[in-house]
Amino acid sequence: MLIFQVLMNNLVKKGYMNEGLKKDLGGFYCKLCDDLASDGLSWLDHLNSDMHINLLEIKMKNKTVTVFEINEKQQQDQQLKFKNKLNRRQNQLKKSINSKKNNCQKKKTRQKYKIQQINFKNAAKCMINKN
C-alpha cells in the first residue's frame, strides 16, 4: 500500500494525474489520455495499458539536435561552471578576509586587556609605595 501511495504522489508531482479532478469526480484522472479510473487497481491497469504507454512515448520523443545547438549548450555549461568557480573563489576570499579581520580584532582586544592589566599593576604598586 505504501508503494501505491508513493506512486500516486510522484504522478501528481509530475503532472500526469490531476489531484483536483480526482477529488471532484471520485476517481483518478489521467490528463494525458483524458481517462478516468474509478479505483487504484484500474488506475494501475490504465498506467500499464498500451494506449497510455503509446501516448507517453509520443509525448516524450526526443527531438533531433544540430551540432550548433550542442556546441552552444557546451559553451553555456562552461560559462556556468566558470561563474560558479568564480563565485566560490570570491566567497573563499571573503571568508578569509573576515577571519583575518576577526583575528586582528581579537589580537587588539588582547593587547588592550594586557595594557589594562599592566596599568592596574602599576597603579597598585604606586598605591603600595605611597603607603
Secondary structure as GFF3:
##gff-version 3
##sequence-region A 1 131
A	DSSP	alpha_helix	2	14	.	.	.	ID=ss1
A	DSSP	alpha_helix	19	25	.	.	.	ID=ss2
A	DSSP	beta_strand	28	30	.	.	.	ID=ss3
A	DSSP	beta_strand	35	37	.	.	.	ID=ss4
A	DSSP	alpha_helix	40	47	.	.	.	ID=ss5
A	DSSP	alpha_helix	50	59	.	.	.	ID=ss6
A	DSSP	alpha_helix	67	130	.	.	.	ID=ss7
###
